[in-house]
Amino acid sequence: TTKITIAIDGYSSTGKSTVAKQIANYLGYVYVDSGAMYRAVTLYAVQNNMISPEHFNKQKLIDALDDIHLFFKFNPKKGFAEMYLNDKNVEKAIRTMAISNLVSKVAATPEVRKKLVQYQRQMGENEGVVMDGRDIGTVVFPEADLKIFMTASAETRARRRYDELKERGDDVSFEEVLKNVQDRDHIDTNRKDSPLIKAEDAVEIDNSNLSLEDQFNTVLNLVKKTI
Ligand code: C5P
């Protein structure tokens, strides 16, 4: 059987990773969460006082890029790969609001993108990969066999992210989450390097009113048509 490359892009908190993980597990493919990599670089920048809500010392981060070692390690208990930053599991630390509020600034830095895109391409070399992010179908794998662009209303997305954070025990307000989702969409869409945009040949899925099962089946049908 032929293995394909599946690129899933879209706005923040559209549920890309949920459906990407399910599809990867079903097909026996590798799932790569490219957003986790940008989050891990942001965590490094926070830990090394390179960025805060008030300042961003971009050059200091650029100079330190060679000291940032990222890798994914599969956690069989969870059924997906977790993010490691310099040998430390940062899966939880990269999902906080503090990181969400800074990550788009870091991700707009071309030098950061160059490093991460290189790594992402390596991970996709052997095909049989589902990768989600903002520029997977446009920049990382412009030749991907199947490209999906996920959308949903900002309210729907913020509600989902809010419920997720609450479940984890994070003390956040709905307004704060909504603002973060809107701010990230704005920065991600308007940056110069690799802005978030639907690839010409991507299939758009608005999942505002789709159940997880509906989404999974919609994507699986597209996969079957592609293979
Ligand atoms: O996917 P997630 O919401 O975790 O991504 C966090 C942030 O990382 C995005 O808001 C965006 O700024 C950045 N990102 C990116 N390119 C990708 C994946 C994520 O710029 N391929």
Residues whose N, C-alpha, C, O or C-beta is under 5 A from the ligand:
A	BS01	C5P	S12 S13 S34 G35 A36 Y38 V103 S104 A107 D132 G133 R134 D135 R184 D188
